[in-house]
Amino acid sequence: MTWITIDRDKPIPLTRQLYTELRGQILRGDRKAQDKLPSTRKMAEDLGISRNVVIEAYEQLFAEGYMESRKGSGYFVSAGIYLEQHARKETPPISSGENKAESLSIIDFRSGVPDLTHFPRQTWGKMVQRACQEAPLSAYGYGRPEGRLELRQVVSRYLYRTRGVQCKPEQIIVTSGATQALTLIAKVLLGQGKSAVIEDPITQDIQTIFKATGAVLRPVSTDEYGLMTEQLPSREESAPSFVFLTPSHQFPLGGTLPIQRRLQLIRYARLTDCYIVEDDYDSEFRYDSAPIGSLQGLAEERVIYIGSFSKILSPGLRLGYLVLPPDLVERYRDAKWYSDLHTPALDQLALAMFIEEGHLEKYISRVKKLYRKRRQALCRALEQAFLGTTDMRILGASAGLHIVAAFADIPFTPALLEKLQVAGVRVYPVEEHAICPGRHVDKIILGYGNLSEEKIVEGVKRLYSVLSVAGSLSGENL
């Protein structure tokens, strides 16, 4: 049977996953016209899934014409479906060892995903119910673009208490997550003929948002401590609109910007008359010390501060915020209005109560213990697996929901990533987020927030099983 991937950790129903895999194989010609498909019972046994799942997938493919049914004989691939543009080279038969991967559930080390099983559903539900019952009539009409005053007051106090952010409620714009905050920054400060200094590497999404304005990105390298401020463009060059960075836990390398570089960056912003955009990524989840103070608290007139509750509570809430220098507030208020009028008011009121009554900080304290154990399990498993076998380094383990593992002389090429996928483990190359390519081909991002300790250990075993072989091969064979 052609290899089929079923991932129980995906939010996509198993029926849809199987349907998509089989349809793709038929379109590519992996399964040719008149090929007989395994019986529903055999397919279910091979994949370790319910037979009803297979029956539903087969029936959908039959209804759409990809399969035909022959009474007493089973299902066969219909004629005239193969798409030449999707053709790929024939691959050698899968060895008996690789065949075991057919029934493996993929262990996905995706970063930035909290453990949603610990989301405080009951408490949050009470907050939502109270918000609906107690909200003033104004919450049911069109709201202010900057967000509900109740939430902005609470966030202002919370940020000062936990992150040292100096701001009044009037400086806060409530957004639909950090992505909208980034989009508003790009809309107001960037455009044709403008530029932004940006960390390298940095997440692809941020690069895409900023590039879409027509602005020029000016990458500055990062090291284990974050942005290398000595590489900032000289004052003789045209000044950027802003410098973007993630100083609390640089994504993806994980460094924390030291105070010397923070002060150097602030001096640079004042001398060049540009802003600093501080994305306070993963700041709450710091394991070896108290949370690092914000850049904004050192220079509120120069720093645009971005925060989000997606990584803390749930991405489904879509609640974030901007803290702005006073001279930018009106421009961002207008940009938010023309973007989506306002963020849902009842969600804002529920969150305000959730924070004000102490539920957020209790929740953070509780899940930090969980994430700390998972971080320790991941680091320990990596160190034990690769001890004495390769020059493996762990970066960025002090905070957040991911680490970076660097393996000397092992480039993570598409072919190697495919081998890892076959072995049942999915990892994410740092190089995918690099602006200037070539410096980080040996590094992978390993997220642990949404994986149990048992899955983390098993995932590292699968990683080792592939890399212990790949490390002895030449780069062109990977």
C-alpha positions as CSV (number, residue, x, y, z in Angstrom):
1,M,0.0,0.0,0.0
2,T,1.3,3.5,-0.9
3,W,2.3,5.3,2.3
4,I,-0.6,7.2,3.9
5,T,-0.1,9.7,6.8
6,I,-2.8,9.8,9.5
7,D,-2.1,12.4,12.2
8,R,-4.4,12.2,15.2
9,D,-3.0,15.5,16.6
10,K,-4.3,17.4,13.7
11,P,-7.6,19.3,14.1
12,I,-8.7,17.8,10.7
13,P,-11.1,14.8,11.0
14,L,-9.5,11.4,10.2
15,T,-12.0,10.8,7.4
16,R,-11.0,14.0,5.7
17,Q,-7.3,13.2,6.1
18,L,-7.7,9.7,4.5
19,Y,-9.9,11.2,1.7
20,T,-7.3,13.9,0.9
21,E,-4.4,11.4,0.9
22,L,-6.1,9.0,-1.4
23,R,-7.4,11.7,-3.7
24,G,-3.9,13.1,-4.0
25,Q,-2.4,9.7,-4.8
26,I,-5.0,9.1,-7.5
27,L,-4.4,12.6,-9.1
28,R,-0.6,12.1,-9.1
29,G,-0.9,8.7,-10.6
30,D,0.5,6.8,-7.6
31,R,-2.7,4.8,-7.8
32,K,-3.4,4.1,-11.5
33,A,-6.6,3.5,-13.3
34,Q,-8.2,0.1,-12.5
35,D,-5.9,-0.4,-9.5
36,K,-7.7,-2.2,-6.7
37,L,-7.8,-0.5,-3.4
38,P,-7.4,-2.4,-0.1
39,S,-10.6,-3.5,1.5
40,T,-12.0,-1.2,4.1
41,R,-11.2,-3.7,6.8
42,K,-7.5,-4.1,5.6
43,M,-7.1,-0.3,5.3
44,A,-8.5,0.2,8.8
45,E,-6.2,-2.4,10.3
46,D,-3.1,-1.0,8.5
47,L,-3.7,2.5,9.7
48,G,-5.0,1.7,13.1
49,I,-8.3,3.6,12.6
50,S,-12.0,2.7,12.7
51,R,-13.4,0.9,9.7
52,N,-16.2,3.5,9.6
53,V,-13.6,6.2,8.9
54,V,-12.4,4.2,5.9
55,I,-15.9,3.5,4.7
56,E,-16.8,7.2,4.8
57,A,-13.7,8.3,2.9
58,Y,-14.2,5.6,0.3
59,E,-17.9,6.6,-0.2
60,Q,-16.9,10.3,-0.6
61,L,-14.3,9.3,-3.3
62,F,-16.9,7.1,-5.0
63,A,-19.4,9.9,-5.0
64,E,-16.9,12.3,-6.6
65,G,-16.0,9.8,-9.3
66,Y,-12.4,9.0,-8.1
67,M,-13.4,5.3,-7.5
68,E,-15.7,2.8,-8.9
69,S,-17.3,-0.1,-7.0
70,R,-17.7,-3.6,-8.4
71,K,-20.1,-5.8,-6.7
72,G,-18.3,-8.6,-4.9
73,S,-14.8,-7.3,-5.9
74,G,-14.4,-4.0,-4.0
75,Y,-13.2,-0.5,-5.0
76,F,-11.1,0.4,-8.0
77,V,-9.5,3.6,-9.2
78,S,-11.6,5.2,-12.0
79,A,-10.1,5.9,-15.4
80,G,-9.2,9.3,-16.8
81,I,-8.2,11.1,-13.6
82,Y,-4.3,11.1,-13.6
83,L,-3.0,14.7,-13.9
84,E,0.4,14.9,-15.7
85,Q,1.4,18.1,-14.0
86,H,1.3,16.3,-10.7
87,A,3.5,13.4,-11.9
88,R,6.6,12.6,-9.9
89,K,9.4,10.2,-10.3
90,E,9.0,6.6,-9.3
91,T,10.4,5.9,-5.9
92,P,12.0,2.6,-4.8
93,P,9.8,0.2,-2.9
94,I,9.5,1.0,0.8
95,S,11.6,-1.3,2.9
96,S,10.1,-3.5,5.5
97,G,11.5,-1.2,8.2
98,E,9.9,1.9,6.6
99,N,6.6,0.1,6.1
100,K,6.1,0.4,9.9
101,A,5.7,4.1,9.5
102,E,2.3,3.6,7.8
103,S,0.7,3.1,11.2
104,L,2.7,5.7,13.0
105,S,1.0,8.7,14.4
106,I,3.1,11.8,13.5
107,I,4.7,13.5,16.5
108,D,4.6,17.2,15.6
109,F,7.1,19.5,17.3
110,R,5.2,22.6,16.0
111,S,6.1,25.7,18.0
112,G,3.9,28.3,19.6
113,V,1.0,26.0,20.4
114,P,-0.2,26.0,24.0
115,D,-1.8,22.9,25.6
116,L,-5.4,23.6,25.0
117,T,-6.5,20.7,27.2
118,H,-5.6,22.9,30.1
119,F,-7.6,25.9,29.0
120,P,-9.8,27.0,31.9
121,R,-13.1,26.3,30.1
122,Q,-15.3,26.4,33.2
123,T,-13.9,29.7,34.5
124,W,-13.8,31.3,31.1
125,G,-17.4,30.2,30.5
126,K,-18.5,31.9,33.7
127,M,-16.7,35.1,32.6
128,V,-18.5,35.0,29.2
129,Q,-21.9,34.4,30.8
130,R,-21.3,37.3,33.2
131,A,-20.2,39.6,30.4
132,C,-23.4,38.8,28.5
133,Q,-25.6,39.4,31.6
134,E,-23.8,42.4,33.0
135,A,-22.6,44.3,29.9
136,P,-24.0,47.7,29.3
137,L,-26.1,48.2,26.2
138,S,-23.2,49.9,24.5
139,A,-21.4,46.6,24.3
140,Y,-24.0,45.3,21.9
141,G,-23.6,48.1,19.4
142,Y,-20.7,49.5,17.4
143,G,-17.8,50.1,19.7
144,R,-14.7,52.3,19.8
145,P,-11.9,51.1,17.5
146,E,-9.4,51.3,20.3
147,G,-11.4,48.8,22.4
148,R,-13.4,48.7,25.6
149,L,-12.1,51.0,28.3
150,E,-12.7,48.3,30.9
151,L,-10.2,46.0,29.2
152,R,-7.6,48.7,28.4
153,Q,-7.6,49.8,32.1
154,V,-7.1,46.2,33.3
155,V,-4.3,45.6,30.7
156,S,-2.5,48.8,31.6
157,R,-2.3,47.7,35.3
158,Y,-1.4,44.1,34.4
159,L,1.4,45.1,32.1
160,Y,2.9,47.5,34.6
161,R,2.7,44.9,37.3
162,T,4.2,42.0,35.3
163,R,6.3,43.6,32.5
164,G,7.1,47.1,33.7
165,V,5.3,48.7,30.8
166,Q,4.6,52.4,31.4
167,C,1.4,53.4,29.7
168,K,-2.1,54.9,30.2
169,P,-5.2,53.1,29.0
170,E,-5.4,55.8,26.2
171,Q,-2.2,54.4,24.7
172,I,-3.7,50.9,24.2
173,I,-5.4,49.7,21.0
174,V,-7.1,46.3,21.4
175,T,-6.6,44.1,18.3
176,S,-7.7,40.8,16.9
177,G,-4.5,39.0,17.9
178,A,-0.9,40.0,17.3
179,T,-1.3,39.5,13.5
180,Q,-3.6,42.4,13.3
181,A,-1.3,44.5,15.4
182,L,1.5,43.8,13.0
183,T,-0.7,44.6,10.0
184,L,-1.7,47.9,11.5
185,I,2.0,48.8,12.2
186,A,2.8,48.0,8.5
187,K,-0.2,50.0,7.3
188,V,0.7,53.1,9.3
189,L,4.5,53.2,9.2
190,L,5.5,51.4,6.0
191,G,5.0,51.8,2.3
192,Q,6.9,52.3,-1.0
193,G,10.2,54.1,-0.4
194,K,10.3,53.2,3.3
195,S,12.3,50.6,5.1
196,A,12.3,48.6,8.3
197,V,15.2,47.0,10.2
198,I,14.2,43.4,11.2
199,E,15.8,40.5,13.0
200,D,17.2,37.7,10.9
201,P,15.9,35.0,11.2
202,I,12.4,36.0,12.0
203,T,9.0,34.3,11.3
204,Q,8.0,34.2,7.7
205,D,4.6,35.6,8.5
206,I,6.1,38.9,9.8
207,Q,8.3,39.2,6.7
208,T,5.3,38.7,4.5
209,I,3.2,41.3,6.3
210,F,5.9,44.0,6.1
211,K,6.9,43.2,2.5
212,A,3.3,43.5,1.3
213,T,3.5,47.3,1.8
214,G,6.3,47.6,-0.7
215,A,8.8,48.6,1.9
216,V,12.4,47.3,2.0
217,L,13.4,44.9,4.8
218,R,16.9,45.5,6.2
219,P,17.9,42.3,8.0
220,V,20.2,42.4,11.0
221,S,21.7,39.1,12.2
222,T,20.8,37.5,15.6
223,D,23.0,35.4,17.9
224,E,22.3,33.5,21.1
225,Y,21.5,36.8,22.8
226,G,19.2,38.3,20.1
227,L,19.6,41.2,17.8
228,M,23.3,42.1,17.1
229,T,22.9,45.8,17.7
230,E,26.4,46.6,16.4
231,Q,25.2,45.6,13.0
232,L,22.4,48.2,12.9
233,P,22.6,50.4,9.7
234,S,24.9,53.4,10.1
235,R,23.4,56.8,10.8
236,E,24.7,58.0,7.4
237,E,22.2,55.7,5.7
238,S,18.5,56.6,5.4
239,A,16.8,56.1,8.7
240,P,14.3,53.1,8.9
241,S,10.7,53.6,10.0
242,F,11.3,51.2,12.8
243,V,13.5,48.4,14.2
244,F,11.5,45.2,14.8
245,L,12.6,42.6,17.3
246,T,11.5,40.0,19.8
247,P,13.8,40.8,22.8
248,S,12.2,38.6,25.5
249,H,12.5,35.4,23.6
250,Q,13.8,35.9,20.0
251,F,11.9,33.8,17.5
252,P,13.2,31.4,16.4
253,L,16.7,31.3,18.1
254,G,15.4,32.0,21.6
255,G,17.9,34.6,22.8
256,T,17.1,37.3,25.5
257,L,18.4,40.7,24.6
258,P,20.8,41.9,27.4
259,I,20.5,45.4,28.9
260,Q,23.6,46.7,27.1
261,R,22.1,46.0,23.7
262,R,18.7,47.4,24.8
263,L,20.3,50.7,25.7
264,Q,22.3,50.7,22.5
265,L,19.1,50.1,20.5
266,I,17.3,53.0,22.3
267,R,20.1,55.3,21.6
268,Y,20.0,54.3,18.0
269,A,16.3,54.9,17.7
270,R,16.6,58.4,19.3
271,L,19.5,59.4,17.0
272,T,17.8,58.2,13.8
273,D,14.3,59.3,14.9
274,C,12.8,55.9,14.3
275,Y,10.6,53.7,16.4
276,I,11.3,50.3,18.0
277,V,8.6,47.6,17.6
278,E,8.8,45.3,20.6
279,D,7.0,42.0,20.0
280,D,6.9,40.6,23.5
281,Y,6.8,37.0,22.2
282,D,6.6,34.3,24.9
283,S,7.5,36.7,27.7
284,E,5.2,35.1,30.3
285,F,6.8,31.7,30.1
286,R,10.2,32.2,31.6
287,Y,11.5,29.3,33.6
288,D,14.9,30.2,35.2
289,S,14.2,33.7,36.4
290,A,11.4,36.3,36.7
291,P,10.1,37.7,33.4
292,I,12.5,40.2,31.8
293,G,11.4,43.9,31.9
294,S,10.1,45.3,28.7
295,L,12.0,47.7,26.4
296,Q,8.9,49.9,26.5
297,G,9.5,50.6,30.1
298,L,12.9,52.1,29.3
299,A,11.7,54.4,26.4
300,E,7.9,54.6,26.1
301,E,8.1,57.5,23.6
302,R,10.1,55.4,21.2
303,V,8.6,51.9,21.6
304,I,5.5,50.3,20.1
305,Y,4.8,47.3,22.2
306,I,2.8,44.2,20.9
307,G,1.2,41.6,23.1
308,S,-1.2,38.8,22.7
309,F,-3.3,36.4,24.7
310,S,-3.2,33.7,22.0
311,K,-0.1,31.9,23.2
312,I,-1.1,32.3,26.9
313,L,-4.7,31.2,26.7
314,S,-6.0,30.1,23.3
315,P,-5.4,31.2,19.7
316,G,-9.2,30.9,19.2
317,L,-9.8,34.0,21.4
318,R,-8.0,36.3,18.9
319,L,-7.3,39.0,21.4
320,G,-4.1,41.1,21.4
321,Y,-3.1,44.7,21.9
322,L,-0.7,47.6,20.9
323,V,0.8,50.0,23.4
324,L,1.7,53.1,21.5
325,P,3.7,56.3,22.0
326,P,1.1,59.1,22.6
327,D,1.9,60.8,19.2
328,L,0.9,57.6,17.3
329,V,-2.4,56.8,19.0
330,E,-4.8,58.8,16.7
331,R,-3.3,57.3,13.6
332,Y,-3.6,53.8,14.8
333,R,-7.1,54.4,16.1
334,D,-8.1,55.5,12.6
335,A,-6.3,52.5,11.0
336,K,-8.1,50.1,13.3
337,W,-11.5,51.6,12.5
338,Y,-11.0,51.2,8.8
339,S,-9.7,47.7,9.3
340,D,-12.6,46.1,11.1
341,L,-14.3,48.8,13.2
342,H,-13.6,47.1,16.5
343,T,-12.7,43.8,18.2
344,P,-15.7,41.9,19.6
345,A,-16.8,43.7,22.8
346,L,-18.2,40.8,24.9
347,D,-14.9,38.9,24.5
348,Q,-13.1,42.0,25.7
349,L,-15.3,42.3,28.8
350,A,-14.9,38.7,29.6
351,L,-11.1,38.9,29.4
352,A,-11.1,42.1,31.6
353,M,-12.9,40.2,34.3
354,F,-10.7,37.1,33.9
355,I,-7.5,39.2,34.4
356,E,-8.9,41.5,37.1
357,E,-10.0,38.6,39.3
358,G,-6.6,37.0,39.1
359,H,-7.5,34.0,36.9
360,L,-4.9,34.8,34.2
361,E,-1.9,34.9,36.6
362,K,-3.1,31.7,38.4
363,Y,-3.4,30.0,35.1
364,I,0.0,31.1,33.9
365,S,1.6,29.9,37.2
366,R,-0.1,26.5,36.8
367,V,0.8,25.9,33.1
368,K,4.4,27.2,33.6
369,K,5.0,24.2,35.9
370,L,3.7,21.9,33.1
371,Y,5.7,23.5,30.4
372,R,8.9,23.5,32.5
373,K,8.6,19.8,32.9
374,R,8.1,19.3,29.2
375,R,11.1,21.6,28.4
376,Q,13.2,19.5,30.9
377,A,12.0,16.3,29.3
378,L,12.9,17.5,25.8
379,C,16.4,18.8,26.8
380,R,17.2,15.7,28.7
381,A,16.0,13.4,25.9
382,L,18.1,15.3,23.4
383,E,21.2,15.2,25.6
384,Q,20.9,11.5,26.3
385,A,20.1,10.5,22.7
386,F,23.0,12.5,21.1
387,L,25.6,12.3,23.9
388,G,28.9,11.5,22.2
389,T,27.4,11.0,18.8
390,T,27.3,14.5,17.3
391,D,28.0,18.1,18.2
392,M,24.5,19.0,19.3
393,R,23.6,22.3,21.0
394,I,20.4,23.5,22.6
395,L,19.5,27.1,22.1
396,G,16.8,29.3,23.7
397,A,15.7,26.9,26.5
398,S,15.2,29.6,29.1
399,A,11.8,30.7,28.0
400,G,8.8,30.2,25.7
401,L,7.3,27.0,24.2
402,H,10.1,25.9,21.9
403,I,13.8,25.3,21.8
404,V,16.2,25.2,18.9
405,A,18.5,22.2,18.4
406,A,21.7,22.7,16.3
407,F,23.4,19.7,14.8
408,A,26.9,20.3,13.4
409,D,27.4,19.2,9.8
410,I,23.8,18.0,9.4
411,P,21.9,20.2,7.0
412,F,18.1,19.8,7.2
413,T,17.3,19.5,3.5
414,P,13.9,18.7,2.2
415,A,15.0,15.1,1.6
416,L,16.1,14.7,5.3
417,L,12.8,16.3,6.5
418,E,10.9,13.8,4.4
419,K,12.9,10.9,6.0
420,L,11.9,12.3,9.4
421,Q,8.3,12.5,8.3
422,V,8.4,8.8,7.2
423,A,9.9,8.0,10.6
424,G,6.9,9.7,12.3
425,V,8.3,13.0,13.5
426,R,7.8,16.5,12.1
427,V,10.3,19.3,12.9
428,Y,10.7,22.8,11.5
429,P,14.0,24.2,10.0
430,V,15.2,27.6,11.3
431,E,16.4,28.2,7.8
432,E,12.8,28.6,6.6
433,H,12.6,31.9,8.6
434,A,16.0,33.2,7.4
435,I,16.1,36.4,5.3
436,C,19.8,35.8,4.3
437,P,20.1,32.1,3.6
438,G,22.8,29.7,4.6
439,R,23.6,30.4,8.2
440,H,21.1,28.2,9.9
441,V,20.7,25.0,7.8
442,D,21.8,22.9,10.7
443,K,19.1,24.1,13.2
444,I,15.6,22.9,13.8
445,I,12.8,24.4,15.9
446,L,11.2,21.9,18.4
447,G,8.0,23.1,20.1
448,Y,6.9,21.2,23.2
449,G,3.9,23.2,24.5
450,N,1.3,20.8,23.1
451,L,3.2,17.5,23.5
452,S,3.1,15.1,26.5
453,E,6.4,14.1,28.0
454,E,5.9,10.6,26.6
455,K,5.5,11.9,23.1
456,I,8.5,14.2,23.5
457,V,10.7,11.3,24.4
458,E,9.4,9.1,21.6
459,G,9.8,12.0,19.2
460,V,13.4,12.4,20.1
461,K,14.0,8.7,19.6
462,R,12.6,8.9,16.1
463,L,14.7,12.0,15.4
464,Y,17.8,10.2,16.6
465,S,17.0,7.1,14.5
466,V,17.1,9.2,11.3
467,L,19.9,11.6,12.2
468,S,22.2,8.9,13.5
469,V,22.2,7.6,9.9
470,A,22.0,10.9,8.1
471,G,24.9,12.4,10.0
472,S,27.2,9.8,8.4
473,L,26.1,10.7,4.9
474,S,27.4,13.5,2.7
475,G,25.2,16.6,2.3
476,E,24.2,15.6,-1.3
477,N,22.7,12.3,-0.1
478,L,20.5,13.9,2.6
